[in-house]
Amino acid sequence: MRSLRSHASLAALACTAAAILVLTPSPARAADASPDTFDLRIAAELRALNPAAEVPWIEANRLRDAELHQRAANGYRRVVNLAPAFYHAKRRLAMELLVLGERQAALDLLRGAYAAAETPENLTALARALVYTDRAYPDVLALTDPVTQAEAGEALALASRALEIRPDDPMALGALCMAALRVRDHARLRAAAERLVVVEPISLASHVYLAFSCSIDGRWEDARAEIERAHALGLPDAEYQKWLAELPRGGQLGGERATEARPHLTTRHFAAIAEWLLITWLTGLLLLLAVGSLLSWATLRRAEELPATPAGAVTGIDAFLRRIYRSVLWLSCLYYYSSMPILLLIVIGVGGALIYMLFTLDRIPIKVVLVIAGITAVTAWSLVKSLVVRGRDEDPGERIDMERHSALASVLREVAAKVGTRPIDNAYMTPGTEIAVMERGGMARQLRGNPERCLILGAGVLAGLSLGEFKSILAHEYGHFSNRDTAGGGFALAVRRSMQAMAQNLIAGDVARWYNPAWLFVLGFNRVFLRISQGASRLQEVMADRWAAIAYGSAAFVTGLCHVIENSVRFDLRSAATLKGVVDHREPLTNLYRQAPSDGGPDEEEIAKAIAAVLEAEPSPYDSHPSPADRMDWVDAMDAPGMEADGEDGDVWSLFSDREEVERRMTAQVRENMRQLYGIAIAAGPPAPQ
């Protein structure tokens, strides 16, 4: 066994890997963050608490990913102020403060989050913070850094509890390794390090911890083998040389023979092939992204120009832009499917190369080989499954009986005639705030040119919307039919479904990792595809706006669009407050659209600020619509007089004979959604008095 001084030096090296583990969460299995299902789930929780906190939450996450820690901390503070019960924001704020050197404030926040909910994320985050130090080489065995033995012991207990709830969590295992190192619990360090290498085999921190465990046990050859693997995975040369200086040079892995045993040439050979394939793949993506960006710029420039003739039909340069967009979108779809066999070869090639490299070692780590083989097999199967996924043709909402609501049917036919297109076949009511159209049907129906035309109406947006404004909004939607915006698109929809299925399969198989080429492809191509497809959508919206202005006048559409936006924001804020009160106070929910929030809900000033923020928001390249302000300005500039209808009294609800009953059915759907998504059962309440 080596001297205490030697162990102290090795402990310092282990802390370097611990700092990496504390500051850089694993992309797919981190205790705190996940770019996929976990973030979606907690974002839904935040919306239920306070929808106004969602925008600062997204911005804070972006700043955190960019390593702008002070600005990210300020953003998370805003989220905490807006939603004090949302402990996820407290946890992320604490981790930013930890990096900024405010250790005690971070610990206080994490203890508060842990007190609010004993989740694996909160347990692991507190454990990581307790053993974290910003010193480059802390003297772990002398414990002269800010971490005390009591804190290290507490971290050990917290990490152990997190692993009871979520076994094999890599962040919890890493925290357990560091805590065990500080309290000199070598048995737990050995068990955790050996398990961490199995869970995270391609992680330099995993191999450094195991190397330290082996050195404590006097297994010098094993320690040298593990540090060689860590070096191949990115351990800096300076730290690597310090390890070599501390380890004995005897045994099979010592001296020049150890150097010869390292498969550097084989690794570099396969890495060169992978690098070439990656560069080729990225070049294709970048070309598509550049063309999509250029088209987006051209679309916005074109939208600012007035149409040459007072008509909604797409002609001239607008028609040319649409054809280019359609061609680029098809090229993107072809690129996606042609990438599948290449991606499959990369996955199998990388997995096979790693396994081959391991078999060149004097001692073959069978468990690591099995893990790599499993990851490769699951990824390959996920790719194959994503190519045969099919969508389910379900009703987008509750079908509206047109015979019962003949006044609505009459309005729909009138607007279709005004725009000069075939009216919808069916209308559907949803609980939300959308107004949209779509076409659906099998391939045979699509080829015959007679798909089912559907209108979707959100119950939350109809109150106070006048018939004239409603007709103008409908003219916009019918404009999509007239311009053939909803026709075709099956190829692009198939790509969306395939990408979504691939992402879900990779996440379910626990292989959605930063080092997985398939996962990198999903993340990268999704951004490019969204930029192109959403750019095409923005052009379609501009053309449909012109139909609405020409059919019913610029003023009617501008006021109608403004009304829809205001109603959407108002309903989202008020319904969120109502649902929060219903859940917190265990109240019944009879009619979401008329029931006032039990805690008062948002005031008019707050609602007005939220509406202004939406109206003035600048769109991102991934938005499907131009900004509301731009749309209103462009339609106003047309100054179209339209053909306003006379005697249009009342609002949209006057077209329904049973508004109260419709609202109650939509409320029942909201209650069912809460039960299915969050496991929250809400009582219906007493029936309305007759």
C-alpha positions, 0 to 999 in steps of 0.5 A: 500500500502506498503512503498517505501522501500518495493517496492524497495526490490521487484524491486530488486527481479524483476531485478533478473528475468530481468537478466535471461530474458536478458541473456537467450533468449527463445529457440523458440521465442527469438528476436535474435536467433532461432535454426531453421528457423531463423538461416537458413534464416540469414545464407543464407543471410550471404552466399549471402553477403560473403560465407567466413564468414559462417564458423566463423559465425557458430563457433561464434554461437557455442562459444556463446551457450557454454557461452564462451563470449570473444571468441564468441565476437572475432568470431562475430568481424571476421564476421562483418569484412568479411560482414559489412552489416550483422547486425545480427553479430553486434547484437550478438556481442553487446550482448556478449560485454554486458555480458563482461561489455562493455555496451557502445560499445554494445549500439553503435553496437545495435544502428547501427544495428537498424539504418540498419534495424528496425526489431523486433530482433534489436528493442528488443535487443537494448531495452534489452541492455538499461535496462540491468545491471550487478549488482545483486540487482540494486536499481531500484527506486533510479536509482543508476545503469548505466541505466538512466531514458532517456534510460529506456524511450527509451527502453520502446518505442523500446519494444513497437515498436517491439510488434507492428511488432511482437505481443506477442514476449516474449523477447519484453514483458520482456524488456517492463516489465523491462523498465516500472518498471524503469519509474514507468509506472505501467499500462504498467507493469501490461498489459505486465506482464499479457500478458507475463504469457499467452505467456510464462506460464512456465517461472519463470521470467513471474511470478516474473514480474506479482508478482511485478505488483500485489504487486504494486496494493496491490493485495497481495494474487495474488502476493503470488500466482505468486511467489509460481508458480515462486518458483515451476518453479525454483526461488532460495530459497533465493529470494523466502524467501525475497519475503515472508518476504516482502509480508503481511501474511494475506489472504487466501494464507498466513501462513501455509495454503498457504504452504498446498495449494502448490501442491509440492507433486503432481508436484514431483510425476509427475516429477519423472515419467517424469524423469524416462521416460526421463532417459530411452529415453536418455539411448537408445539414448546414446547406439545408439550414442556409437555404432555409434561412435565406428563404425565411428572409425572402419571405419576410421581405416579400410579406412587407410588399403589397400584393400587385392585385387585390386578390388572395390567390398566390401568383408571381413571386409569391408562387415562386417562393412557395415552389422553392419552399416545397422543393427544399422541404422535399429535399429535407425529407429525402435527406432524412430517409437517405441518412438512415442507412448511413446513420445505422452504419455509423452506429454499428461501426462505432459500437463495433470499433469500441468493442474491438478496442476493448478486446485488444486489452490484456484484460477484457472488461466483459461488462463494458463490452456488454453495455456497448453491445446493448447500446448499439443494439437498442439504437439500431432497433430504434432507427429501424422502428422509426421508419415504419411508424404510422400515425393514428387518424383520430378526431381532433376534438368533439365533432359538432353536430351541424344539423343541430347548429344550423346557424354555424353551418350557414356561416361556414358555407357563406365564408367558403363561397366568399373565398371561392373554395369547398366548405369544410366537411366537419367541425370539431370543438376543443377545450383550448383556444385554437382556430385552425383547419386541416385535411385528413384521409387515406392515400386513396382519398388524397389522390382523388382530391377529396380529403375530409376538410376539418375546422377546429374551434377552441371553446376558450377563444370564442367569447365576445368574438363578433360574427364579423370578426369570426367570418374574417378569421374563417376567411383566413382559414379557408384561404389555406384551403384555397391556396392548397396549403393543407394539400399533400404534406404527407411526406413531411408529416411522415418525417415528423412522426419518424423523428418523434418515434426515434426520439421516444425509442431512444429515450425509452431505451435509455440511450439518448446520450450525447455520445450516441450519433443517432441522438445527435442526428435527432437533435440537429436535424429536428432544428433544421427541419423545423426552420425550413417547414416553419418558414414555409408555414409563415409564408402560408399565413401571410397569403391566408391573411390576404384572403381574409382582408380581401373577403371581409376587409382589413379592419375586420381581420385586424380586430378579429386577430387581436381579439383572438390573441387577447382571448387566448392570453386571458383564458390561459391565465384565468384557466390556469389560476382556476385549475390551481385553485381547484387542485389546491382547495379540492374544489369541484370544476363544473364550468371552466369557462365561467368559474372564477379562480378561488384565489382571485386569479390574475388582475387586469394589469397582469393580463394586459402586460401578458397580452402586450408581450404576445402582441409585441413578441419577436418570432424565432426562426422556429415559429410557424407564424410571423409576429402578430404586430407584423401581420396586423401592419401588413394587412392594415397596409392593404387597406382592403374595404372588403364586403362587410355584412349588415346586421351582424349582431351577437358573437360566435356563441349565438350560433350555438343553441346550447353554449352552457352544455358545450362548455360543460362537455369541454370542462369534462374533457379538461378534467379527464386530461388532468386525470390522465396526464397528472393523476389528479381527479377533479369532481364535476360539481352539481348540475346547473339549476333548471 
